[in-house]
């Protein structure tokens, strides 16, 4: 899959727009790089009160200095992992998602030919790693059932295990959506009866 094909797939897609929420907005960056594309992911620090140790995309909450959701994703990426992405690196937008804390989250897809070695620049991050997309274009390693997400969108959350990390939650839902839009890789979610040990986190 080339940069041009990814850009074409996103240009042909009409992303879902959610209504504004009083909890605010956030944006995340899906950053691809390399001839065999890799995706940048972060691991949250274990000392955090919320999301400790979870895998996430670079990103964060919209601040008054941000004139758009895209600007938020660009700013947060540099602040968190020291990577400067620009508007001309942006390939497009994916569906907006609602986080469990009520934020409206907008995922932006970037391609960076000179990525370097991303590293944590924020004390909220433990480490940054890159996963080859071919590793994610396999069936998920499993599914979690979330009663809390049932009222929002997809209650079955896929997860992948890679580089010693478990990619799950909202990050996994965004990733699954990205795989479907760009790679036409559709995940077959289980029926409710197939989930025997609900995970309500």
C-alpha positions in Angstrom: 0.0 0.0 0.0 1.5 3.3 -1.1 1.1 6.8 0.2 -0.9 7.7 -3.0 -3.3 4.8 -2.5 -3.9 5.7 1.1 -4.5 9.3 0.2 -6.9 8.2 -2.6 -8.8 5.9 -0.3 -9.3 8.7 2.3 -10.2 11.3 -0.3 -13.0 8.9 -1.5 -14.3 8.4 2.0 -16.9 10.7 3.8 -16.0 10.5 7.5 -18.7 10.5 10.1 -19.0 13.8 11.9 -20.3 13.9 15.5 -22.1 16.8 17.0 -20.1 19.1 19.3 -20.0 18.0 23.0 -19.6 20.2 26.1 -16.8 17.8 27.2 -14.7 19.2 24.4 -12.7 17.9 21.5 -9.5 15.9 21.0 -7.4 14.8 18.0 -5.0 11.9 17.4 -2.4 11.3 14.7 -2.0 8.1 12.8 1.5 8.5 11.4 2.8 6.2 8.7 6.3 5.9 7.4 8.6 3.7 5.3 8.5 1.6 2.1 6.9 -1.1 4.2 4.6 1.2 6.2 4.9 1.3 9.9 2.5 3.0 12.4 3.6 5.1 15.4 2.1 4.2 18.7 2.7 5.4 22.3 2.6 3.8 25.7 1.2 5.9 28.5 3.2 6.2 31.7 2.2 3.8 34.6 1.8 6.6 37.1 -1.2 8.2 35.4 -4.5 8.2 37.2 -6.4 7.5 33.9 -5.2 5.4 31.0 -2.0 4.2 32.8 0.0 1.9 30.7 -2.4 2.0 27.8 -1.3 2.2 24.1 -2.4 5.3 22.3 -1.9 7.4 19.2 0.0 10.7 19.6 -2.7 13.3 20.4 -4.6 15.1 23.0 -7.3 17.6 23.9 -8.0 20.7 21.8 -6.5 23.8 23.3 -7.4 27.5 22.7 -4.2 27.9 20.6 -5.5 25.3 18.1 -7.4 26.9 15.2 -8.7 23.4 14.1 -8.7 19.8 14.9 -5.9 19.2 12.5 -3.8 21.9 14.2 -4.4 20.1 17.5 -3.1 16.8 16.1 0.0 18.5 14.7 0.8 20.4 18.0 0.2 17.4 20.2 2.4 15.2 18.0 5.4 17.5 18.4 4.8 18.0 22.1 4.4 14.3 22.9 7.0 12.6 20.6 9.1 15.3 19.1 7.9 14.7 15.5 7.1 17.7 13.4 4.2 16.8 11.1 2.8 19.5 8.8 -0.5 20.0 6.9 1.1 18.8 3.7 1.9 15.5 5.5 -1.8 15.0 6.2 -3.5 12.4 4.0 -7.0 12.7 5.4 -9.5 12.3 8.2 -11.3 9.2 9.6 -14.6 8.9 11.5 -14.9 10.9 14.7 -15.3 8.8 17.8 -16.7 9.6 21.2 -14.4 8.7 24.1 -15.6 7.2 27.3 -15.0 10.5 28.9 -17.3 12.3 26.4 -14.6 13.9 24.2 -15.2 14.1 20.5 -12.0 12.5 19.0 -10.9 13.2 15.4 -8.3 10.9 13.9 -6.0 12.3 11.3 -3.8 10.2 9.0 -0.2 11.4 8.2 2.6 10.2 6.0 6.1 11.2 7.0 9.0 10.3 4.8 11.7 11.5 7.3 10.2 10.4 10.6 13.5 9.6 12.4 13.2 7.8 15.7 10.2 9.1 17.7 10.7 9.3 21.4 8.7 10.4 24.4 8.9 14.2 25.1 6.0 14.2 27.6 6.1 12.8 31.1 2.7 11.2 30.4 4.4 8.8 27.9 6.6 5.8 28.8 7.8 4.9 25.3 7.1 5.2 21.6 7.2 2.2 19.2 6.4 1.5 15.6 4.4 -1.5 14.3 4.5 -2.7 10.7 1.1 -2.4 9.2 1.4 -6.0 7.9 1.4 -7.1 11.5 -1.9 -5.4 12.0 -3.5 -6.7 8.8 -4.2 -10.0 10.6 -7.1 -11.1 12.6 -7.2 -9.5 16.0 -5.7 -11.5 18.9 -9.0 -11.3 20.6 -12.0 -9.1 21.6 -13.1 -7.4 24.8 -16.8 -6.6 25.5 -17.4 -3.2 27.0 -20.8 -2.5 28.4 -19.8 1.2 28.7 -19.2 1.4 25.0 -22.4 -0.4 24.1 -24.4 2.9 24.3 -21.8 4.8 22.2 -20.9 2.6 19.2 -19.2 -0.8 18.9 -19.3 -2.7 22.2 -16.8 -5.3 21.0 -13.3 -4.0 21.0 -10.7 -5.9 19.1 -7.2 -6.0 20.5 -3.8 -6.9 19.0 -0.6 -7.8 20.9 2.6 -6.5 19.4 6.0 -5.4 20.7 5.0 -6.6 24.1 2.0 -4.2 24.2 -1.8 -4.8 24.1 -3.4 -2.4 21.6 -7.0 -2.1 22.7 -9.8 0.3 23.6 -10.5 3.4 21.6 -7.1 3.1 19.9 -8.0 -0.4 18.6 -11.5 0.8 17.4 -9.8 3.6 15.5 -7.2 1.2 14.1 -9.9 -1.2 13.0 -11.8 1.6 11.2 -8.6 2.7 9.5 -7.9 -0.8 8.3 -11.4 -1.1 6.8 -11.4 2.3 5.1 -7.9 2.1 3.6 -7.1 -1.6 3.3 -10.7 -2.9 2.9 -9.8 -5.2 5.8 -13.0 -6.0 7.6 -13.0 -7.4 11.1 -15.6 -10.0 11.9 -16.9 -9.1 15.3 -18.2 -11.8 17.6 -21.8 -12.2 18.7 -22.6 -11.3 22.3 -23.0 -14.9 23.3 -19.3 -15.5 22.3 -18.1 -13.2 25.0 -18.0 -15.0 28.3 -16.0 -12.7 30.5 -17.1 -9.1 30.0 -14.5 -6.3 30.4 -16.3 -3.2 31.5 -13.2 -0.9 31.4 
